[in-house]
Amino acid sequence: MEWEILTIIGTIAFALSGVIVAMEEDYDLMGVYILGLVTAFGGGAIRNLLIGVPVSALWDQGHLFTVALVVMTIAFFFPKLWVARWLKWGLIFDALGLSAFAIQGALYATNMGHPISAVIVAAALTGTGGGMLRDVLAGRKPLFLRNEIYIAWAMLAGLAIGLEAVTGPIGIWILFGSIVVLRMLSVYLKWELPRRRLRVN
């Protein structure tokens, strides 16, 4: 049950993030649909490829495509209802999508009996893959390659689930909230991973 709820949360959050990027880039309605669907389902498609699940398995989630299309249509035709709120709360939507999809990806790999390395990769790709494809298609630098910590939180979710440090519905929801909070804190407090620039004289 928690898997289904997390998937719906992630789908709505990432579909909306795709819509806002498409509108910022002045895409037409079809462009909005494409970018929104890529953002919402691209991470799952990449994950399925790498862990040996047919990409066509995504079509089994027909109700999620319906949810995404309805959300994107409302968002496109009634932007005044939500754009101002998105500009204020968009980071929260992104954090919700990251956390929900990372956990969903980790649970997916765990249920298939994959080792912890695959669970971490599945979490990372499911949580960030859609956003990566969205940014590439929009000609932007992918979010997970920017300064603030992003993909590391998805990997942390995968590690927690892969090590069975988190189990059961309550544990899953605590992990979900923790990843959201950590993502928000990493932006507001400007947490960054170590960097090194190579200088050749």
C-alpha positions in Angstrom: 0.0 0.0 0.0 2.8 2.4 0.9 4.4 1.7 -2.4 1.3 2.7 -4.3 0.9 5.9 -2.4 4.6 6.8 -2.8 4.3 6.2 -6.6 1.3 8.5 -6.9 3.0 11.2 -4.9 6.1 11.0 -7.0 4.2 10.9 -10.3 2.2 14.0 -9.5 5.2 15.9 -8.1 7.5 15.1 -11.1 4.8 15.6 -13.7 4.2 19.1 -12.3 8.0 19.8 -12.3 8.0 18.8 -16.0 5.1 21.1 -16.7 6.8 24.1 -15.1 10.1 23.5 -17.0 8.2 23.1 -20.3 6.2 26.4 -19.6 9.4 28.2 -18.7 10.9 27.1 -22.1 7.7 28.2 -23.9 6.7 24.7 -25.1 3.3 24.0 -26.6 0.7 21.6 -25.1 2.3 18.5 -26.7 5.7 19.6 -25.4 4.3 20.0 -21.9 2.8 16.5 -22.0 6.0 15.0 -23.3 8.3 16.7 -20.8 5.9 15.9 -18.0 5.6 12.2 -18.8 9.4 11.9 -19.3 9.9 13.5 -15.9 7.3 11.3 -14.2 8.2 8.0 -15.8 11.7 8.3 -17.2 13.4 7.3 -14.0 11.4 4.1 -13.8 12.1 3.2 -17.4 15.9 3.6 -16.9 15.7 1.6 -13.7 13.8 -1.2 -15.4 16.4 -1.4 -18.2 19.3 -1.8 -15.7 17.7 -4.3 -13.4 16.3 -6.6 -16.1 12.6 -5.6 -16.1 11.0 -5.0 -19.6 10.4 -1.3 -20.1 7.0 -2.2 -21.3 6.2 -3.0 -17.7 5.5 0.7 -17.3 2.3 0.3 -19.3 0.9 -1.8 -16.4 0.7 1.5 -14.5 -2.1 2.8 -16.7 -3.8 4.6 -13.9 -0.7 6.6 -13.1 -0.5 7.8 -16.7 -4.1 8.9 -16.3 -3.2 10.8 -13.1 -0.3 12.4 -14.8 -2.3 13.5 -17.8 -5.1 15.0 -15.7 -2.6 16.9 -13.5 -0.7 18.2 -16.5 -3.8 19.3 -18.3 -5.2 21.2 -15.3 -1.8 22.7 -14.7 -1.4 23.9 -18.3 -4.9 25.4 -18.7 -5.2 26.9 -15.2 -1.7 28.1 -14.4 -2.9 30.9 -12.2 -4.2 28.3 -9.7 -0.8 26.9 -9.0 2.2 28.7 -10.6 2.6 31.2 -7.8 2.4 28.4 -5.3 4.9 26.4 -7.3 7.4 29.2 -7.3 7.0 29.3 -3.5 6.7 25.6 -2.8 8.2 23.9 -5.9 11.3 22.8 -4.0 9.0 20.8 -1.7 7.3 19.1 -4.7 10.7 18.2 -6.1 11.9 16.8 -2.7 8.6 14.8 -2.4 9.2 13.3 -5.9 12.8 12.5 -5.2 12.1 10.8 -1.9 9.0 8.9 -3.2 10.6 7.6 -6.3 13.9 6.8 -4.7 12.2 4.6 -2.1 9.9 3.1 -4.7 12.9 2.2 -6.8 14.7 0.6 -3.8 11.6 -1.4 -2.8 11.2 -2.6 -6.4 14.8 -3.9 -6.6 14.5 -5.4 -3.1 11.3 -7.3 -4.0 13.1 -8.7 -7.0 15.9 -10.1 -4.7 18.7 -7.9 -6.1 21.9 -7.2 -4.1 22.3 -4.0 -2.1 24.4 -2.4 -4.9 21.5 -2.8 -7.3 19.1 -1.5 -4.7 21.1 1.7 -4.3 21.4 2.2 -8.1 17.7 1.5 -8.6 16.9 4.2 -5.9 19.3 6.7 -7.5 18.0 6.2 -11.0 14.3 6.1 -10.1 14.7 9.2 -8.0 16.7 11.3 -10.4 16.4 9.7 -13.9 13.2 11.5 -14.9 14.6 14.9 -13.8 17.8 14.2 -15.7 16.0 13.4 -18.9 13.7 16.5 -18.4 16.7 18.8 -18.0 18.6 17.3 -20.9 15.5 17.7 -23.2 15.1 21.3 -22.0 18.7 22.1 -22.6 19.5 22.6 -19.0 22.2 21.4 -16.7 20.8 18.3 -14.9 19.8 19.1 -11.3 21.8 16.3 -9.8 25.0 17.7 -11.3 24.5 21.1 -9.7 26.2 22.1 -6.5 23.7 21.2 -3.9 23.3 17.6 -2.7 20.6 15.7 -4.7 21.4 12.2 -5.9 23.1 11.3 -2.6 19.8 11.5 -0.8 18.3 9.0 -3.2 21.3 6.7 -2.7 20.9 7.0 1.1 17.3 5.8 0.8 18.5 2.8 -1.2 21.2 2.1 1.3 18.7 2.2 4.2 16.3 -0.2 2.5 19.0 -2.4 1.1 20.6 -2.9 4.5 17.1 -3.5 6.0 17.6 -0.7 8.4 14.1 0.4 7.4 11.3 -2.0 7.2 7.5 -1.9 7.5 5.1 0.9 6.6 6.0 3.1 9.5 9.7 2.8 8.8 9.1 3.6 5.1 7.1 6.7 5.9 9.8 7.9 8.4 12.5 7.4 5.7 10.3 9.3 3.2 10.0 12.3 5.5 13.7 12.2 6.4 14.8 12.3 2.8 12.4 15.2 2.1 13.8 17.1 5.1 17.4 16.4 4.2 16.8 17.5 0.6 15.2 20.8 1.9 18.0 21.4 4.4 20.7 20.8 1.8 19.3 23.6 -0.3 18.5 26.1 2.4 21.7 25.5 4.3 23.7 25.2 1.1 25.2 21.8 1.9 27.6 20.6 -0.8 29.7 17.6 -1.5 33.5 18.0 -1.8 34.6 19.3 -5.2 38.0 19.5 -6.9 38.8 21.4 -10.1 41.7 20.2 -12.2 44.0 23.0 -13.2 46.6 22.2 -15.8 49.4 24.9 -16.1 
